[in-house]
């Protein structure tokens, strides 16, 4: 999966030369991330998105919903109507509406308004409107943070390179919990809560991951011994995927040139070390650097 945010290229989405001035102006405001009006529009949009998500979250709290459920529901419908109109206007002002509708942000914009409308047929579906928080990803362009997405690509590359090792690791863990879960079903039995092998597997997963809900627990000496071994294994197993990804992350960062090159040159004036490999002058005081040792 690609880690960078798919762009909305203006040269592709922009309305044609025969478009009306109003349509071109609206496009510049909505999609003009490098213009003042465009940035202001997106900042207002992001604030509105966050406010709508807060309204949905508050409505899910029983005590708040009992007192303010009506106003919060009305506010949510108001936000939905605003976002619906905005989505339609986006489709109207772009040069290729279908292309935008199938783009990453086009799909997110659509998903931001669908749940509330679906709630008319499926009560409670409006809670899915929290997906509109994804629209805040536009802040990377608005605040000119896109240059930092290279680090995200390095992380994604490391995860892709680790996928086979992680798959083998997960398959091994699956074997362990299936075997241990079956043993616990045999040792403890239904009278102690282990009424099926799947129930034993569930207990094995909870124990191996050191979560320890405690809803079921072994009561016999043999069962407790198995549990103790599984708990100790859990500490070592948790570190395995971390080590795998860390190694691949180092390789990916080195390949991408993100690992900084360091020169051992020493500044005799201020004593600063660790300069860039090709540095001739001190990064702190500007004095000529000594030759590397």
RODO-2510 file (C-alpha; in nm, 4 decimals, decimal comma):
residues 293
     n   res          X          Y          Z
     1     x     0,0000     0,0000     0,0000
     2     x     0,1383     0,3382    -0,1003
     3     x     0,2140     0,5580     0,1973
     4     x     0,1915     0,8993     0,0309
     5     x    -0,1386     1,0835     0,0001
     6     x    -0,2658     1,0710    -0,3587
     7     x    -0,2660     1,4231    -0,4998
     8     x    -0,5392     1,6164    -0,6744
     9     x    -0,3378     1,7488    -0,9710
    10     x    -0,4766     2,0855    -1,0816
    11     x    -0,3633     2,0387    -1,4420
    12     x    -0,5885     1,7321    -1,4669
    13     x    -0,8844     1,8391    -1,2569
    14     x    -0,8958     2,2043    -1,3618
    15     x    -1,1963     2,3085    -1,5699
    16     x    -1,1341     2,3608    -1,9401
    17     x    -1,0758     2,6975    -2,1094
    18     x    -1,4404     2,7112    -2,2123
    19     x    -1,5588     2,6958    -1,8495
    20     x    -1,7370     2,9952    -1,7036
    21     x    -1,5429     3,2449    -1,4882
    22     x    -1,7551     3,1462    -1,1891
    23     x    -1,6627     2,7815    -1,2284
    24     x    -1,2914     2,8633    -1,2548
    25     x    -1,3107     3,0911    -0,9505
    26     x    -1,4877     2,8274    -0,7425
    27     x    -1,2279     2,5701    -0,8494
    28     x    -0,9467     2,8036    -0,7439
    29     x    -1,1042     2,8523    -0,4010
    30     x    -1,1775     2,4835    -0,3376
    31     x    -0,8676     2,3270    -0,4918
    32     x    -0,6241     2,6187    -0,4819
    33     x    -0,4045     2,4944    -0,1997
    34     x    -0,1286     2,7421    -0,2946
    35     x    -0,3526     3,0496    -0,2912
    36     x    -0,4625     3,2494     0,0099
    37     x    -0,8309     3,1935    -0,0613
    38     x    -0,7748     2,8221    -0,1120
    39     x    -0,5809     2,7830     0,2120
    40     x    -0,8411     2,9805     0,4059
    41     x    -1,1172     2,7643     0,2605
    42     x    -0,9389     2,4437     0,3585
    43     x    -0,8629     2,5689     0,7092
    44     x    -1,2292     2,6568     0,7604
    45     x    -1,3268     2,3194     0,6166
    46     x    -1,0931     2,1344     0,8527
    47     x    -1,2290     2,3249     1,1527
    48     x    -1,5820     2,2336     1,0433
    49     x    -1,4854     1,8680     1,0001
    50     x    -1,3352     1,8523     1,3490
    51     x    -1,6433     2,0194     1,4969
    52     x    -1,8719     1,7666     1,3245
    53     x    -1,6655     1,4739     1,4535
    54     x    -1,6784     1,6158     1,8062
    55     x    -2,0586     1,6400     1,7760
    56     x    -2,0842     1,2742     1,6716
    57     x    -1,8537     1,1638     1,9547
    58     x    -2,0496     1,3622     2,2148
    59     x    -2,3784     1,2196     2,0897
    60     x    -2,2509     0,8699     2,1645
    61     x    -2,2177     0,9554     2,5362
    62     x    -2,5450     0,8524     2,7004
    63     x    -2,5534     1,1285     2,9620
    64     x    -2,4834     1,3994     2,7047
    65     x    -2,7239     1,2519     2,4509
    66     x    -2,9997     1,2470     2,7147
    67     x    -2,9676     1,6224     2,7678
    68     x    -2,8488     1,7505     2,4318
    69     x    -2,9296     1,4688     2,1891
    70     x    -3,1732     1,6809     1,9859
    71     x    -2,9419     1,9790     1,9303
    72     x    -2,6433     1,7549     1,8573
    73     x    -2,8469     1,5614     1,6025
    74     x    -2,9566     1,8858     1,4401
    75     x    -2,5979     2,0091     1,4323
    76     x    -2,4872     1,6833     1,2698
    77     x    -2,7530     1,7180     0,9999
    78     x    -2,6451     2,0770     0,9439
    79     x    -2,2846     1,9676     0,8923
    80     x    -2,3986     1,6879     0,6619
    81     x    -2,5973     1,9266     0,4450
    82     x    -2,2966     2,1598     0,4234
    83     x    -2,0620     1,8756     0,3264
    84     x    -2,3140     1,7386     0,0764
    85     x    -2,3406     2,0747    -0,0979
    86     x    -1,9619     2,1096    -0,0896
    87     x    -1,9181     1,7650    -0,2476
    88     x    -2,1638     1,8481    -0,5260
    89     x    -1,9875     2,1810    -0,5874
    90     x    -1,6528     2,0003    -0,6075
    91     x    -1,7906     1,7697    -0,8761
    92     x    -1,9368     2,0678    -1,0595
    93     x    -1,6239     2,2835    -1,0691
    94     x    -1,3655     2,0215    -1,1710
    95     x    -1,2920     1,9457    -1,5330
    96     x    -1,3293     1,5689    -1,4920
    97     x    -1,5893     1,4943    -1,2218
    98     x    -1,5694     1,1161    -1,2584
    99     x    -1,1916     1,1197    -1,2182
   100     x    -1,2200     1,3231    -0,9015
   101     x    -1,5022     1,1058    -0,7645
   102     x    -1,2781     0,7979    -0,8000
   103     x    -0,9714     0,9657    -0,6484
   104     x    -0,8604     0,9158    -0,2884
   105     x    -0,9992     1,2441    -0,1609
   106     x    -1,3100     1,2128    -0,3783
   107     x    -1,3990     0,8825    -0,2130
   108     x    -1,3242     1,0236     0,1321
   109     x    -1,5472     1,3249     0,0605
   110     x    -1,8288     1,0909    -0,0422
   111     x    -1,7861     0,8686     0,2634
   112     x    -1,8003     1,1801     0,4805
   113     x    -2,1665     1,2420     0,3927
   114     x    -2,3079     0,8954     0,3207
   115     x    -2,3402     0,7624     0,6804
   116     x    -2,5803     1,0334     0,7935
   117     x    -2,8051     0,9781     0,4928
   118     x    -2,7838     0,6028     0,5446
   119     x    -2,8981     0,6537     0,9046
   120     x    -3,2426     0,7362     0,7647
   121     x    -3,2700     0,3689     0,6675
   122     x    -3,0316     0,2223     0,9250
   123     x    -3,0689     0,3948     1,2645
   124     x    -2,7349     0,4491     1,4337
   125     x    -2,5423     0,4549     1,1073
   126     x    -2,4513     0,8179     1,1649
   127     x    -2,1727     0,7142     1,4017
   128     x    -1,9772     0,6109     1,0927
   129     x    -1,9476     0,9784     1,0028
   130     x    -1,6295     0,9842     1,2098
   131     x    -1,4653     0,8639     0,8862
   132     x    -1,4759     1,2259     0,7741
   133     x    -1,1766     1,2827     1,0027
   134     x    -0,9769     1,1461     0,7061
   135     x    -1,0491     1,4705     0,5250
   136     x    -0,8133     1,6414     0,7684
   137     x    -0,5286     1,4774     0,5732
   138     x    -0,5454     1,7856     0,3518
   139     x    -0,3633     1,9690     0,6284
   140     x    -0,0390     1,8147     0,4969
   141     x    -0,0710     2,0238     0,1839
   142     x    -0,2154     2,3311     0,3487
   143     x     0,0669     2,3577     0,6007
   144     x     0,3237     2,2504     0,3388
   145     x     0,4123     1,9337     0,5293
   146     x     0,4131     1,7096     0,2225
   147     x     0,7939     1,6975     0,2234
   148     x     0,7743     1,4882     0,5408
   149     x     0,5751     1,2151     0,3672
   150     x     0,9065     1,0665     0,2498
   151     x     0,9496     0,9266     0,5995
   152     x     0,6069     0,7637     0,5725
   153     x     0,7137     0,6033     0,2452
   154     x     1,0250     0,4642     0,4133
   155     x     0,8082     0,3133     0,6874
   156     x     0,5730     0,1618     0,4295
   157     x     0,8686     0,0203     0,2391
   158     x     1,0017    -0,1382     0,5585
   159     x     0,6618    -0,2942     0,6303
   160     x     0,6418    -0,4325     0,2775
   161     x     0,9901    -0,5790     0,3043
   162     x     0,8955    -0,7394     0,6372
   163     x     0,5678    -0,8883     0,5227
   164     x     0,6982    -1,2406     0,4529
   165     x     0,8884    -1,2628     0,7811
   166     x     0,5908    -1,1236     0,9695
   167     x     0,3639    -1,3762     0,7953
   168     x     0,5877    -1,6647     0,9043
   169     x     0,5960    -1,5206     1,2559
   170     x     0,2158    -1,4897     1,2743
   171     x     0,1733    -1,8424     1,1403
   172     x     0,4059    -1,9694     1,4145
   173     x     0,2095    -1,7789     1,6785
   174     x    -0,1130    -1,9237     1,5399
   175     x     0,0264    -2,2743     1,5761
   176     x     0,1270    -2,2046     1,9363
   177     x    -0,2122    -2,0694     2,0449
   178     x    -0,4006    -2,3507     1,8704
   179     x    -0,1887    -2,6171     2,0430
   180     x    -0,1974    -2,4441     2,3821
   181     x    -0,5703    -2,3734     2,3518
   182     x    -0,6383    -2,7388     2,2775
   183     x    -0,4243    -2,8469     2,5733
   184     x    -0,6085    -2,6125     2,8079
   185     x    -0,9416    -2,7465     2,6859
   186     x    -0,8160    -3,0951     2,7672
   187     x    -0,6544    -3,0063     3,1010
   188     x    -0,9062    -2,7594     3,2465
   189     x    -1,2316    -2,8698     3,0850
   190     x    -1,5713    -2,7023     3,0527
   191     x    -1,6298    -2,6859     3,4275
   192     x    -1,3458    -2,4302     3,4580
   193     x    -1,4537    -2,2098     3,1682
   194     x    -1,2660    -2,3831     2,8873
   195     x    -1,5822    -2,5198     2,7280
   196     x    -1,4430    -2,5440     2,3730
   197     x    -1,1166    -2,5359     2,1807
   198     x    -1,1942    -2,1905     2,0342
   199     x    -1,2422    -2,0671     2,3905
   200     x    -0,9031    -2,2129     2,4779
   201     x    -0,7473    -2,0479     2,1721
   202     x    -0,8971    -1,7152     2,2784
   203     x    -0,7409    -1,7587     2,6225
   204     x    -0,4067    -1,8476     2,4580
   205     x    -0,4096    -1,5290     2,2479
   206     x    -0,4996    -1,3112     2,5472
   207     x    -0,2253    -1,4711     2,7565
   208     x     0,0444    -1,4779     2,4888
   209     x    -0,0029    -1,1098     2,4111
   210     x     0,0189    -1,0335     2,7876
   211     x    -0,3246    -0,8648     2,7769
   212     x    -0,4664    -1,0841     3,0515
   213     x    -0,8373    -0,9988     3,0668
   214     x    -0,8896    -1,2535     3,3430
   215     x    -1,2381    -1,3553     3,2289
   216     x    -1,1198    -1,7178     3,2287
   217     x    -0,8152    -1,8564     3,4072
   218     x    -0,6620    -2,2006     3,4703
   219     x    -0,7235    -2,3477     3,8122
   220     x    -0,5307    -2,6739     3,8034
   221     x    -0,1595    -2,6997     3,8650
   222     x    -0,0902    -2,8294     3,5158
   223     x    -0,2966    -2,5536     3,3571
   224     x    -0,1240    -2,2865     3,5598
   225     x     0,2151    -2,4274     3,4606
   226     x     0,1186    -2,4076     3,0927
   227     x    -0,0025    -2,0522     3,1505
   228     x     0,3266    -1,9533     3,3148
   229     x     0,5285    -2,0876     3,0211
   230     x     0,3007    -1,9076     2,7754
   231     x     0,3343    -1,5797     2,9646
   232     x     0,7144    -1,5983     2,9552
   233     x     0,7025    -1,6815     2,5832
   234     x     0,4824    -1,3778     2,5318
   235     x     0,7532    -1,1334     2,6381
   236     x     0,9973    -1,2780     2,3862
   237     x     0,7442    -1,3132     2,1059
   238     x     0,6304    -0,9516     2,1276
   239     x     0,9868    -0,8344     2,0542
   240     x     1,0204    -1,0406     1,7350
   241     x     0,8122    -0,8281     1,4926
   242     x     0,9617    -0,5121     1,6403
   243     x     1,3132    -0,6352     1,5602
   244     x     1,2144    -0,7453     1,2096
   245     x     1,0600    -0,4097     1,1209
   246     x     1,3460    -0,2159     1,2828
   247     x     1,6058    -0,3927     1,0680
   248     x     1,4070    -0,3328     0,7496
   249     x     1,3441     0,0272     0,8510
   250     x     1,7178     0,0856     0,8820
   251     x     1,7764    -0,0651     0,5382
   252     x     1,4972     0,1375     0,3806
   253     x     1,6193     0,4603     0,5406
   254     x     1,9725     0,3943     0,4197
   255     x     1,8505     0,3224     0,0672
   256     x     1,6453     0,6410     0,0666
   257     x     1,9411     0,8466     0,1807
   258     x     1,7689     0,9557     0,4995
   259     x     2,0518     0,8352     0,7221
   260     x     2,2680     1,1412     0,7712
   261     x     2,6268     1,1319     0,6531
   262     x     2,8571     1,2569     0,9276
   263     x     3,2086     1,3981     0,9044
   264     x     3,4410     1,3685     1,1986
   265     x     3,5844     1,7144     1,1302
   266     x     3,6441     1,9151     1,4462
   267     x     3,6048     2,2890     1,4830
   268     x     3,8999     2,4291     1,6757
   269     x     3,7148     2,7542     1,7458
   270     x     3,3956     2,6315     1,9168
   271     x     3,4627     2,2578     1,9549
   272     x     3,1618     2,1410     1,7515
   273     x     3,1836     1,7917     1,5981
   274     x     2,9604     1,5767     1,3745
   275     x     2,9465     1,7952     1,0671
   276     x     2,8062     1,6932     0,7301
   277     x     3,0375     1,4758     0,5249
   278     x     3,1105     1,7473     0,2678
   279     x     3,1219     2,0382     0,5153
   280     x     3,4288     2,2651     0,4976
   281     x     3,3151     2,5191     0,7559
   282     x     3,1670     2,4840     1,1040
   283     x     2,7892     2,4701     1,1128
   284     x     2,7883     2,6758     1,4332
   285     x     3,0541     2,9462     1,4036
   286     x     3,1589     2,9277     1,0358
   287     x     3,5267     2,8631     1,1020
   288     x     3,7253     2,6281     0,8733
   289     x     3,7096     2,2674     0,9904
   290     x     4,0031     2,0475     1,0803
   291     x     4,0755     1,7494     0,8603
   292     x     3,8860     1,4335     0,9618
   293     x     4,0725     1,2061     1,1988
***
